Amino acid sequence: MKAAVRMVTRSQSRATGFGSLGNGEEPPPPGNREVAAEERKKHRPVKRQRKVQKLHVAYEASDGEKNEGTDPLEVTVWEPRDWKQELANIRTMRSRKDAPVDQLGAEHCYDSSAPPKVRRYQVLLALMLSSQTKDQVTAGAMQRLRARGLTVDSILQTDDNTLGKLIYPVGFWRTKVKFIKQTSAILQQHYNGDIPASLSELVALPGVGPKMAHLAMAVAWGIVSGIAVDTHVHRIANRLRWTKRMTRSPEETRIALEEWLPRELWSEVNGLLVGFGQQICLPVHPRCQTCLNKTLCPSAQSF
């Protein structure tokens, strides 16, 4: 009878977690496994409960949910101060469309009666010649080339010396002779005499940079792939502070402008600013006194 009572008491002590048996006897020493388990518990690092950061998410409310305590979704996009008024003023100053680019730009140098493939090739060639060259000089070179029949085949059949005389005095004419020949050979071999219809393929051609490629996409294919930025656009965008920070190259300016300028203006801004740079916002001695933006332009006081 005493043994039965002892068993009941031992089970109760284990259940309640007491350190001794109910009859005053000490529990038997633990085995090796139990000792190891107890040691691990003692040295186990205490896990701290992480604080959960509550995120406040604002959703754009539908018409039926407005005025019901929902927060409007706000997207902040940087844009220059007074740019809309400055753009309107430039449009006014350019309303006569009488700058060299308006009459002699790449979109005016091709033969409108030629087949579409030939027209596109002539657009690309005019753009290649226009780099570091005044529009008047580019137009003269294109006129001489067209008089001989300006196609991919005719260019490849023209020797380098003759081609150089035809395009002289465009800037870097010797280098352009090489690029024109190389590009024409690629177009004949890989594009059946046409020009590529993608920006990546255009910039891969010898002598074709990003500005030329964007203009070729717009003029030749009617596709607005980006803002064409040359030295005029680069200079004016920095003078007007149309970039978040000063940019060092036309390509940096293009990226900066495309971050905020509405896409529907991309096709307009090149011709608009190029003509403005040819007539008023000159590289040296800009005509700030006649500019409608003289009170808005951050750079006007420095000239």
Number of C-alpha atoms within 10 A of each C-alpha: 5 6 7 8 11 14 12 11 14 17 13 13 16 13 9 8 9 12 12 14 18 17 11 8 11 10 13 8 8 10 8 9 9 11 11 12 10 12 11 11 10 10 8 8 8 8 6 6 6 6 6 6 6 6 6 7 8 11 11 12 15 9 7 7 10 12 10 8 8 14 14 13 11 9 6 6 7 11 16 13 13 13 16 11 13 17 15 13 15 19 16 11 19 19 10 9 15 11 19 15 20 18 15 17 21 27 23 15 23 23 19 12 8 13 9 14 15 20 23 24 22 27 25 27 28 24 22 22 27 21 21 13 15 17 23 15 18 27 23 18 21 22 18 14 19 16 8 12 13 21 21 24 13 13 19 17 11 13 11 16 10 10 21 18 14 19 23 17 15 23 17 13 18 17 11 21 23 16 17 24 19 15 22 25 17 18 17 15 11 11 13 11 19 20 28 22 15 15 19 11 12 22 17 14 19 17 21 21 17 21 21 26 27 23 27 32 23 18 19 22 15 11 16 17 17 21 26 26 28 21 17 20 24 25 23 20 21 18 16 19 19 21 24 15 10 15 18 11 13 20 18 14 26 22 15 18 21 15 14 15 18 9 14 9 11 16 20 12 17 19 20 21 25 23 23 23 20 16 16 19 22 16 12 7 9 16 15 18 12 11 18 16 20 15 12 15 19 13 15 18 9 5 10
